[in-house]
Amino acid sequence: MAILAKKSGLMVSGRVIEETDNFVCFHAIDNKRPTYVQKSDKTQKVFDGDFSMDDVFSWINSVRVKK
């Protein structure tokens, strides 16, 4: 089980198909085709393995721009 978190606060459940040094291939449960997420991307991040929802929420709050 993995979660793709986006800067907007959207969280999508799915699984990691492949992981390299530069990207993660993530297949969301409700998508037909997988999504390739760059590890250096500042707007979205894949959480896989041993993580808590607090980690996801703290990342979302850290990348959101406060006005």
Residue pairs with C-beta under 8 A, 6 or more apart in sequence:
1 13
1 15
2 13
2 14
2 15
2 16
2 26
2 46
2 47
2 48
2 49
3 11
3 12
3 13
3 14
3 46
3 47
3 48
3 51
3 56
4 11
4 12
4 14
4 26
4 28
4 35
4 37
4 44
4 45
4 46
4 47
5 11
5 44
5 45
5 46
5 47
5 56
5 59
5 60
6 12
6 43
6 44
7 42
7 43
7 44
7 60
7 63
7 64
9 60
9 64
11 56
12 28
12 29
12 30
13 28
13 29
14 26
14 27
14 28
14 29
14 31
15 26
15 27
16 24
16 25
16 26
16 27
16 46
16 48
17 25
17 26
17 27
17 34
18 24
18 25
19 25
19 48
21 39
22 38
22 39
22 40
23 36
23 37
23 38
23 39
24 36
24 37
24 39
24 46
24 48
25 34
25 35
25 36
25 37
26 34
26 35
26 36
26 37
26 46
27 33
27 34
27 35
28 34
28 35
37 44
37 45
37 46
42 63
43 63
45 59
47 55
47 56
47 59
